[in-house]
Amino acid sequence: MPHISALFVYPVKSCGAIPLHQVRLEPHGLPWDRHWMVIDCNGRFVSQREFPAMARIRPQLAERGLVLSAPGAHTSLEIPYDASIARERVAVSVWRDSFVAQDEGDAAARWFSAILGAPVRLVRFADDVTRLASKTWTLDADAPTQFADGFPLLVTNQASLDELNARLDAKGAPAIPMDRFRPNIVLSGLDAFEEDFIDTLTIDGIALRMVKPCARCPITTVDQAHGTRDARWPNEPLDTMFGWRANPRVDGGLTFGQNAIVVEGIGNELRVGARASFEFAF
């Protein structure tokens, strides 16, 4: 039977993941997911597309705040959870969305700039700001999200990765782990790419609606453990997905996984091992 086989949260957009065993669902998805973001001097978000080394920045949700560490950094960086601390508000952008966020100060900016070798700053999502997923895809439902690319949750399927890895193996390319696709929820017990046809996913009183296939970008080519690309296979898995996974719903983008929104069950818990049922889209 379908079930959750893994859960992940990404406190800083495009930095490392934290695996979870269980987590309480919030309106915007998982607590602290993409709650922080790194921006350039123009306020635009930066990611592993420009800085693959961001994959090696490791977050930890400690008692008092977010703790970040990275290879080569002399010290870790701690960011308090307390949102009441006065912070300068700055204009930021995530793709076509522009809004304001709270700057985390010069010490955080120096820490990230030293690691990435470029002038950047760290911001957090402001509690009084509302950013909604595209209603073109949510069918006019209000679906809040924070610094995620566009939607509260990303759901992937282990069987789909197994199929992709079989195709990589057939051409002599190395298999890749699921972390290349940076999901929040990983399902097992489905057929390969069965998630493409699911409308609503129900788990322990939680209902999630799959609203948009996730078109994949070059971040999938970055080894998340080392922050580098394979010199021999620098464009995998996108080369293997080319054509086979092109989806006309997203202008021919190469899709893997489904973006989802929360329909009901806010405050309930998702947990690894929880059984899932689903309804197909017709």
N, C-alpha and C positions, 0 to 999 in steps of 0.2 A: 504493500500500500504506500502511496506517496507520503513522504514525511520530510521534515526539515533536517538536513544533515550538517549544516553549518550556518553560523550567524556572524556577521562582521560589522563593525562600526569604524568610521574613518573620521576622527575628530578634526583633523586639518585636511582640507581639500587637497588631494593629490599626494598626501604623505601616507605613511604606513597604516596598516589595519590593526585593529584589536579584535581577536576572536572572542566570542561570547558564548556562554552556555544558555543563558536566558536573559531576556530584556523586556522591559515594560514599554508598550507601544505608545507613542505620542502622536499628536495630530500631524506633525511634519515628518514622521517616520521614527527613527531610533534616537534616543537621547544622545546629545552631543555629536550626532552625525553631521559632518561638514559644518560644524558650528564656527570653525575658524578657517581663514583663507589667507594665502599669501598674495600680495598685489605688487604691481610695478609702480613706477613713479607717476603713471597716469591713472592709477586706481583700478587697472584691469587685472583680473586674476591671472596668475601664472600657474603652470602645471608641469607634469612630467613630459609634456610635449616639448617644452623648451628646456626643462631641467630634469633629466631622468634621475639625477641624484636625489630628488625629493622622495623617491621610493625608499631610501635608506634612512629617512628621518622617522624615528620610531616613537609613537605616542604611548603614554600610560595614563590612565585615569586614576590618579592618586587621591588620597583623602581630602586634600585641600585644593587641588587644582590639577590641571593638565601638565604633565612632565614630558618634555621632548628631549631625545638624545639622538646623536648621529655620529658615525665614524669620523674621526678627525676633530670633533668638537672637544675643546678642553673642558667644558662644563656642560651640564644639562640646563635646559631652560624650563622654568616653572611659571605657568600662567594661572593665577587664582580663578576659581569658578565664580567668585563674587561679581555679579554684574552691576552692583550698585556703585562700584568705584568709578569716580569721574574719569571719563576718557574722551579724548578728542574725537569728534565725528567727522568722517571723511566720505567723499563720494567714491563709490566702487561700481564695477560692472562685471556681470557674469553673462557672457554672450550678449544677447540683446537687452537684458534687464539691467537697469541702472537704479541704484538706491543708495542709502547711507549705511555705514557700518561704524563700529567703534575701533579706533586704533589702539593697539596693545603697547605702544610706547617704543622709545628708542632702544632699550636693551634688547627687546625681542627683534627689532629691525636689524640691529647689529649682528645678532646671533644668526638669523636666517641669511643675511647678506654675506656673511663670512663663509657659510656652508655652500651657498649657491654661486658665489663669485660675482654677484650683481646687486645693485641697490634695490632692495625689496623691503616690504613692511608686512607685519602680521595684523590682521583685523579679526574681530569677532562679530557675529550676527547680533544686531541690536534687538532687545526684547520688544521694543515698540514698533518694529518694522514688520510688515506683512509682505511676503513675496509668494505669489501663487503660480502653480504650474500652468502651462498653456491650456486654456479652456477649449482650444481647438481639439485637444486630445482627451480632456477630462469630461467632455460632453457638458460643459458649463458648470460642472461641480467645482466648488472651491477646494483646492488641494494645496495647503501651505507647504512650503519647503524652505530650506535655508540656503547654503551655498552649493548644494548639489547642482549638477549641470542643468537639471530641469524638473526633476520629479522626486517625490519623497523616498522611494524605495526602488532597488534594482533586484530582480529575482532571476536566478539562473538555475540550470538543470544539469546535474552531474552526468546524466546519460548523453546530453548534447556535447559536453566536453569529451566524453569517451569516444564519441563518433568523430569529433574533430581530431583527436589524437590518433585515431586509427588512420585517418587520411594523412596526417603528418608522418606517421610511421611508414606508410606506403611509399612515400617519396624520400625516405631516409632522413627526415627532419626530426629533431628531438621533441618528445611530448612536452606539453606545457601544463602548469598547475592552474587551478581555478583563480588564483589571485591575480592573474593577468587581466581578468574581467571585472575585478573590484566589486563583487556583489555584496548586498546586505544579507540576502537570504538565498541559500543553496538548497534545492530540492533533490531528493533521490526517490526512486520508485516510479518515475515517469519514463515513457519512451523518449528516444532522442528527439528533441525539438518539439515535443508535444506542448511545451509551454507557449508556442506560437499561436495556439488555437484556444487557449484558456481565456475565459472572460473574468470569472470571479474565483478566487482562491479563499477557502475557509479553513481556519486553524483555531481551535479552542475559543470560539466566540468572536474571533477576529475575521473580518472580511476585507480582502484586498482585491482591487480591480486592476487587471492588466490593461494599460491604456496605450502603450506605444512600444513597438519594437526598439531595442537599443542599438543604434548604429554605432559601430566601433571605430575608434580612432587609433593613431599610432601608439598610444599608451599600452595597447595590448602587445606591442613588440618589446616592451621593457621588462627585463628580468627584475621582479619586485624584491628579490633578495639582495641583488648587487647594484641595482640602478644602472644597468648597462644593457646593450643589445648584443645578441649573438653575432659575432663577426661573420660567420658563415651563413647564417639565416636571419639577417637583420630585419626582414619584412614579414616574418612569420609571427602570428598565424594569418595575417591579412592576405598574403599571397594565396594560401590554400583556401581561404574563404571567398576569394574573388570569383564572381559569377555564381557559384553554388549558393552563397548566402546573401546575394544582392536582393534587396527588398524594395519593390516599387512604392510601398507605402511611405518610405522615407527617402524617396528620390534615388533609389538604387544603392543606398548605403548598405554596408555589410553588417548584418545584424546577428547578435548573440545575446539572449536574455530579454527580459521584458521590464520596462518601467511600470511601476505600480503606484496606486494611491490608496489611502486608507478610507474604506467605506464605513466600517463600524468596528467597535471593539477597542476604542482608545482607553488606555489604562489596563487592558489585559496583557498577559505575557506571551511572548513568543519564546519557545525553548527548543533546543536541539532534541530531536527524537519525536517531537509532536507530530501527530498524524494530520494530513491535509486532505481535504476533498475539494473538488472543483467542478465548475460548470463551463462547458465549451461555449464559445461565441458562435452565434448563428447569424 
